[in-house]
Amino acid sequence: MMISPLSYIAEYENDTFEQLLQERDCLIAEIHELEKIVYSEDRSDEAWSICPQPDVRYQMNLDYLSELCAFISKKYNREIVWKDAEESIDDDDSSSTIAVKKSESQN
C-alpha cells in the first residue's frame, strides 16, 4: 500500500537539508529502476507480481519527488538563504551596538 504524498513528506519534516537531498537521490534512483521495468515490453519481471505494481509505484514516486522537491526548496530558503541573511543582520546589529557603546563611553 502506498501513502499519500503529504504523508510521505510528513515523515521527513524534521530531517536536515542534507538528509532531504539524500532521500531525493534515493527516490530518483528508484524512479530510474522502475522506468526500466515499466518501459520494457517484458511483463514477466517479478516486480509485476508485487502489489502495487511498478507502474503505480512509478507514478507515486514521481508524486513523492514533486512534493519532496517543493519541501526541499522551502527548507533551503528557510535554513540556508534566510539563515545567512539573519546572521548578516545580526552581525550588522552587533557592529552598530559596539559603535554606539564606544561613542557613549567617549562622551
GUZA-945074 format. One line per field, with one value per residue (C-alpha): x, y, z; residue number from 0. Coordinates in steps of 0.1 Angstrom, whole numbers, plus 2048, in hexadecimal, padded with zeros to 3 digits. Layout:
BEGIN
c1 = c(X, ...) .
c2 = c(Y, ...) .
c3 = c(Z, ...) .
k = c(NUM, ...) .
***
This chain:
BEGIN
c1 = c(800, 80D, 808, 7FE, 819, 811, 814, 835, 842, 836, 84F, 86C, 861, 87C, 898, 8B6, 8BA, 8D6, 8BF, 8A4, 8BD, 8C6, 8A2, 89D, 8BA, 8AC, 88A, 89A, 8AE, 88E, 87C, 898, 895, 86F, 872, 886, 86B, 84D, 85A, 866, 84F, 855, 83A, 84A, 860, 859, 851, 830, 825, 829, 80D, 80D, 81B, 839, 824, 811, 831, 841, 824, 824, 84A, 846, 82C, 842, 860, 84A, 840, 862, 872, 859, 861, 886, 882, 870, 889, 8A6, 898, 890, 8B1, 8CA, 8BF, 8AD, 8C4, 8E1, 8CD, 8C4, 8E8, 8F2, 8D8, 8E4, 908, 8FD, 8E9, 906, 91E, 906, 902, 927, 92B, 910, 91F, 942, 932, 91F, 93F, 952, 939) .
c2 = c(800, 822, 841, 864, 87C, 893, 876, 86D, 890, 890, 874, 88B, 8AB, 8AB, 89F, 8B6, 8C5, 8AB, 88E, 89B, 89C, 878, 86E, 880, 86D, 84C, 854, 85E, 83D, 829, 83C, 833, 80E, 80F, 81F, 802, 7EA, 7FF, 808, 7E5, 7CF, 7B2, 7AD, 78E, 7A1, 798, 7BC, 7B9, 79E, 7B7, 7CD, 7EA, 7E3, 7F6, 80F, 819, 81B, 830, 849, 84B, 851, 86D, 87C, 878, 887, 8A5, 8AB, 8A5, 8BE, 8D8, 8D1, 8D2, 8F4, 902, 8F3, 901, 924, 921, 911, 91C, 93C, 94D, 940, 950, 970, 96F, 969, 987, 99C, 990, 999, 9BB, 9C1, 9B6, 9CD, 9EA, 9E2, 9E2, A03, A13, A06, A14, A35, A37, A2E, A4A, A64) .
c3 = c(800, 7F7, 80D, 801, 7F6, 814, 82C, 81C, 821, 846, 84C, 842, 853, 86D, 856, 84E, 82C, 824, 82E, 817, 7FB, 802, 801, 7E1, 7D1, 7DE, 7CE, 7AD, 7AD, 7B4, 799, 780, 78A, 786, 764, 758, 763, 758, 736, 72D, 719, 731, 74B, 758, 770, 795, 79C, 789, 7A3, 7C0, 7CA, 7C4, 7A1, 793, 77F, 79F, 7B3, 797, 797, 7BD, 7BE, 7A5, 7BB, 7DA, 7C7, 7BD, 7E1, 7EE, 7D6, 7E1, 805, 7FF, 7EE, 80D, 825, 810, 811, 837, 842, 828, 818, 834, 84F, 83E, 83B, 860, 869, 854, 864, 887, 87E, 872, 892, 8A8, 895, 89A, 8BE, 8C4, 8B1, 8C6, 8E7, 8DC, 8D4, 8F5, 909, 8F8, 903) .
k = c(0, 1, 2, 3, 4, 5, 6, 7, 8, 9, 10, 11, 12, 13, 14, 15, 16, 17, 18, 19, 20, 21, 22, 23, 24, 25, 26, 27, 28, 29, 30, 31, 32, 33, 34, 35, 36, 37, 38, 39, 40, 41, 42, 43, 44, 45, 46, 47, 48, 49, 50, 51, 52, 53, 54, 55, 56, 57, 58, 59, 60, 61, 62, 63, 64, 65, 66, 67, 68, 69, 70, 71, 72, 73, 74, 75, 76, 77, 78, 79, 80, 81, 82, 83, 84, 85, 86, 87, 88, 89, 90, 91, 92, 93, 94, 95, 96, 97, 98, 99, 100, 101, 102, 103, 104, 105, 106) .
***
